Amino acid sequence: MKHTEQFISKAITLLNQGKIGQAKLICKKIMSLTPLHYQANLLAGVMALNTQDYSLAEKHLSTANLAAKTVHDKAQALNNLSLALTYQQRLIEALSSIDKAIELKQQQPLFYCNRANIYEQLSRWSDMKHDLLTALSLSSNEIPDAYISLAIAMRHLDDEGHALTLLEQHPDATDQDWLNEWALLCGLNQQLKKVEQHFIPASASTPAFANISEDSLIALGDYAVEQNYADLARSLYLIAQQVLPEHPVIMHQLNALQGIASAQAPREYIESLYDSCATQFEQRLVSQLHYQLPAQLVDKLLPFMPTTPMTIIDLGCGTGLLGKALPPHVKITSLTGIDLSSQMLKETAKTQRYQRLIHGDLLENLNSTDGANLITATDVLIYIGDLTALFKKTYQALKQDGLFAFSIESCDSQWQLSSSGRYQHSHGFIQSLARDCGFVMLHSSACQLRLEKNLPVVGEIVILQKA
């Protein structure tokens, strides 16, 4: 037993040093000898949480819960298990787990914060507020983001005035989440002048707020759009435009709110959007927004795939989810990923599924590729309005009988720019354009692209073949 404790201590040390692979090996060895070892399973579960392998985390933390011999150990296992379940959007199960943890240990502030997070996703604002107040009353130290979350709960309970006062009593102008909620609450309380004074130079000789980047300033409007306050978003973008005149991202977002459709989203908009969220992209998109599009696309593709080895180009490859979704029996000569975001490509490289990664514009780099058997584009056409150039370039880049598989966000008109800043296309428009460019439509089916404000975003999966 003492020998095992030394190994666990070593694993914890390695984990703290960032040597997660070595720490995993130690836990794996212990669990091979003692499958119900509490500490090894707990540590393995926490490491799986950190690497976003939530099903594996659930497995180990469930075992740790069964193996726990003390109230403290069981509560810790249940708390972490609730996180694994939350990330998988199994919110009712997660709530049950954290409820049990709190029953066992009622004086743990972070347990209440974790439950408040679940309540937020369930839109149970009164319960969220209650748990955050409890957490703050129990903690002798500041809890990161607790006041921001409390302000959000109060806003949803129509208490915008006290929510703004709360944030201003606990200011953190270096925290983007604080700035986003503060600016939104200023608008809701008819106090946008505060936002202007905060960010706009008082005179030509006075610099604008020095500690905020262009992306952070634009994010104020983005957050208002996300929270469904279109009029406030427009006001916040206009404030940002005073500091950043002619900025293409701001102009794109203002156009989107006014229904003015440009041919495609500016490169700067896409780059900044994905560079800023690359490390958390999969956790947010897959776990919180129920994004399963790459797997859905591959499932629809399989009946049409040749049995011979394929050259595949993944347009807007992101973090490599399409590469991960391709099953082992699919024969691949080469898989190339193209993306505008350098930070997303760094995440893609970690998958080790792609033989070539290209940072740059899709159309420009389709010119430089050899003939492909398959070109994919999942959640990419939402950044392009007029698809004519893309369809023509894709047709040229494909070998005879090659496949072009992609998704669209649906609408009734030909194509349009929605207030979200994303483009939507109709089935009829896609069908007509495909025919004009020389494609044959092999498949089309409706699908759920993701959740937005807890509601499904409806789209379509389309598979074309070069005739």
N, C-alpha and C positions, 0 to 999 in steps of 0.2 A: 504493500500500500504506500509506504513512504517513497519507494522507488518511483511509483506511478505519479505521485504528487510532484516529484522533482521534474519529471517529464512535462507535466502540465505547466509548471512554473516556467520551464524552458520555452514551451510553446507560446505562452503569453509574452515572454520577453521577445521572442522572434517576431510575433505579431506586432508588437509595439515598435519594432525596428523596421517594419514594412516587409518582412520576409514571410509573407503569407503562405507561400508554397511549402516552405520547411515546417511551418507551424501546422499546416494541414496534414503533412505526412506523419507528424508525431501523434496527432489526434486519431488519424486513421489506424495507426499501429495499435494504439491503446484500445480502440473500439473493436479491432479484430480479435483481441484477446478477451475483452470485457465489453460486449455490445451495449449493456445498460449502464456504462460508466457516465455518471452525471456530468462531471466537469468537461470531459472530452466531447460529449454531445452538445453541451451548451456552447463551448468554444467553437466547435465546428459549425453550429447553427449561426452564431454571430458572424463568423467569417463568411458564411454563405450569404447572409444578409448584406454584408459589405461588398460582396462581388455580384450582388443582384441575382443570385440563384435562389429564388424564393421558394421553389418547391423543395429543393434540398434543405434549405433552412427550416422549412416546416417539418420535414422528416426528422432532423436531428433535435429540434426543439421540442417536438412531441415526445420523443424518446427521453429527453432530459426531464420533461414534466413527469413522465412515468417513473423515472429513476430517482427523482428528488426525495430526500428523506427528512428535510426540514421545511418549515413554513417559508423561510427566507428563500431557499433554493427553488421551491415550487413557484413562488411568486415571480422570481426572476425569469424562470423558464416560460411561464405563462405570459408575462409582459412581452418578452421577445417573440414568442409565438404569435401574439396579436399583431406585431409588426409584420411578420412574414405573411400572415393572412390579409392584412390591410393592403400590402403591396400587390397582392393577387386579386384585390377588389372583392374579397369574400368578407364583406364588412360585418354581416350579422355574426359570423363565426368569430371574427376578430373582436367584436364587442363582447361576446360571451367570454372569450379568453381573458380580456383585460378586466372585465367585471370580477372574475374569479381571483385575479391577481390583487385587485384592490380590496376584496373581501379579506384576503390573507394579510395584506400589508397596507393599512389605511393611511399611513403617514409618509408615503412616497410621492413627492410632487411630480416627478416625471411620469409616473403611472397615470396621473390625472391629465397631464398634457397629452399623452398618447391617446387616451380615451377622447379627449377634446378634439383631436385630429380626426378620429373616426366620426364623431358627432358632426363635424364640419362637412364631411363627405356625405353624410346622411341628411344634411340641412336641418339638424336638430339644434337650432341656435341657442335656445334657452339652456339646454343641457350643456352645450359647449361653453357658454358663459359661466355657468355654475362650476364646472370642473376647472376652468382656468383661474377663477377667483379662489377656489380651494387650493390649487397648486401654489399660487402666489402667497397665500396665507401660511402655507406650510414651509415655504422655502425661506431661508435666511439670506440667500444669494439671489442675484438677478437670474431669471430664467430666459435664455435667448428666445426672442420672438413671441414670448407669452403676451406681452402688451399689444403687439400687432394683431395676434390672433383674437385677443379679447376685443379690440376695436372692431375687427371684422364681424364678430358675433353681435356686438352692440349695433353696428350699422344695419345688419339684417333684422334686428329687432326694432328698427326705426328710431334708434337713439343716436342719431348722427352727431348731435351737439356734444354729448358727453364722450362719445368715441373720439372726436377731434381733441377735446380737452385732455383726455387720457394720453393720447399720443404725444401731445405737446408737453405734457408733464414728464414724459419719458422719451426725450428726443434721441434719435440716432440717424442723423442726416447722411451718414456714410453707408447705411443699410438700404439697399434698393427696395426691399419689401416695405420698410418704414416709409420711404419717400412715396412709393406708389399709393399706399393707403392714405397717407397724409394729404397728398395732392387731391385724391378723389374726395376725401372728406371735406377739404376746403371748398371744393366745388359744390358739394351737396349742401354746405352751410353758407352758400353765397359769399365765400371769402377767397375767390380765385386771385384777388389782388395780392394775397400773401404769397402765392406761388410765383406770380410775376416778380415781386420784390425779392424773392429768394434766388431767382435764376437770371433775371434780366439786368444788365449793367445799369447803374443809376445815371451814368454819363459815359461819354466816349472814352474817358480816361480811367473808368472803373471797370476792372475785369468782371466777367460773369462768374458765377459761382465756380470756384477753381477746382473743387474736388469731385466734380461730376463729369462723366464722359458724354460724348454725343449719344451713344447707345442708351445710357441711363436716362438722359433727358427725354428721348423719344419713348422710352419704356413707360413713362407716366401716362401717355395717351394710349399705348398698347394695353395697359392694365385696365383702363376705363372701358375700352372696347370689350376686353375679356369679361368684365363685370357687368356688361350690358348697359352701359351708360354712354350711348353714342353721342349725344349732344355735349356732354362733358369731355368726352374724348376729343371731339373737334376743337373745343376751347383749349385743351391742354396741348394739342398739336400746334395750334396757332401760337401759343406761348413759346413752344420750342422753336417754331419757325422764326420768331423774332431774334432768337440767339443764333439759329442755323438757317439763314435764308437760302432758298433754292436747294435745300437738302433733298435728294431724290426719294429717300425713305419717307420723310414727312409728306412730301407731295403725293406719293403713292397712297399713303394712308388717308389723307384728306380727300383724294379722288375717290377712294373706296367708300368713304362715308357719304359722299355726295353722288355716288352712282356713276362717276365718270370713269370709263374703262380705257386704260392704256393697253397696248399690245401685250405687255408682259410686266411682271414685277421687276424693279431695278435690281441689278446684281448686288448692290450694297445692302439692300433689304434682306435678301436671302442669306448672304454671308453673315451679317450681324445677328440675324435671328438664330441661326444654327451654331455659329461659333460660340455664342453666349450660353447655349444649353447642351453642348455636346456631351459632357460627362454625365449629365443627368437625363439625357434624352430617352434612353430605353426605359429607365425606371418610371419616368413620367408618362411616356407615350404608351408603353406596353401595360404597365401595372395599373396606372390611374385612369387612362383613357381607353382601355380595352382595345388597343390597336393590334389587330391580327392580320392586317392586309397582306404582308409578304407570304405568310403561310396559306392564306386564302387564294392568292394569285397562283402559287405553285400548285396547289391542289387542282385548280381549274386547268393549269397548263399540262399536267402530267399526261393526259390522254393524247395530246397533240405532239409531245416531244419525240424526236427521233431516237432510235436505239443506238445510233452511232455517236461518237464523241462530239461535243458541241463547243463552239466558241460563243461565249455569252458576254454581253455588255449590259451593265446595270447602271442606268442613268439616275443621277441623284441617289447614289448608293447609301448615303447617310452613314449609319454605324454598322452597316453590313448585315442587316436583318434578312435581306433576300438571300444572301449567300448562306446564312445559317439555316434558312428554311429549305434549301435544296437537299433532298434526301441523298444518302450515300450511293444508291444505285444509279443515279443520274450521272452519265459519263460526260466529263467536262475536260476539254482540251485546255481552255483558258477562261478565266473569269476576270473581267476588267470592270472596275468601279470608277465612275466619274462623278465628281461633286464640287460645288462651289466653295464649300466650307472645309478649310484645312484642318480645323479641329475635329470635325466629324470623320475625316479620313484617318486621323490618328487613331480614333476608336475602331474604325474598320480594320486597320492593319492588325489590331490585336486579335481579330478573329482568325487570322491566318487562312482564310478561305479564298482570298483574292490573289491572283498572280500579278496583277498590275493595278495601280491606283493612280488616277489622274486628277490633279487639282485644276479646275477651270470650267469654262462655259461648255454646256452640253453640245450645242451646235458646232462650235469650233472644233471640239475634240472628236465628234463623230466623223469629221473629215479625215482625221489622222488614223482611223482604225481600219484594220483589214475586214474583209467580209465576215459578218457574224451570222450564226444560226438562230440566235435569240437575242432580242433587245428588250429589256424590262424598264418600267418607269412606275414605281409605286409612290403615290402621293407626291408626284412631281408636276403633273399638268395643272395642279392648283396654283402654280406660279406663272403660268403662261396662258394668255387669253387667246390670241390668234395662233392656232396650232399648225398652220399651213407649212411654215418653214421646217418645223420639227418633223412632221410626217414625211415631207419630201426628203430630208436628210436621212431619216431612219430608213426609208425605202432604199435609198442609194447604198446605205451601209450594210444592208442585209444581203445574204446570199439568196439565190433562187429558192423559193419555198420557205425562206426564213420567217420567223415569228416575231411579232411585236406585241407584247403583253403589257397592259397598263391599267391604271385606275383613273376615274374622274369623279369629281364631286358634282352631283346632278343638279339640273335646273330645267325650267320649261322653255326659256328662250334659247337662241342659238348658243351664245356664251355671254357671261356677265361677270363683273367684278363685284363680289359681295362686300358687305360692311366689315367683314372679318379680314379683308385684305387678300382673300383667296379667290381664284377664278373658278367658275362653275361652267359646265358644258352639258348640252342636251344629247340624248342618244341619237336623235335625228341628225344633229350637226356632225357628230363623230361618224355616223354611217355614210353621210354624203361626202365628207372630206376623205374618208378612207377609200371610197370608190373612185373619187377623182384622182387620188394619188396612186392607184393601181393595186390597192389591197383588197383581199377577200376577207370578210368578217367570219371567223370560225366560231366565235363564242361571245356572248354578252350576258351578264346577269347582274341583278341588283345586289348590293351588299351594304353592310354597315362599315363605314370607314374608321370611325372612332367615336368617342363620346365628347360632347361639348356642352358644358353646363348640365351635365348628367343626362343629356338627351342624345340619341343616336344621330350621327351625321350620315345621311344616305348618299350612296354613290353607286358606281358601276365598275365591274371588271370587264375588260374587253381584250380579246385576242384576235389579232389580224395576221394574215399570211400574205407574203409577197407573191403575187400571181406571176 
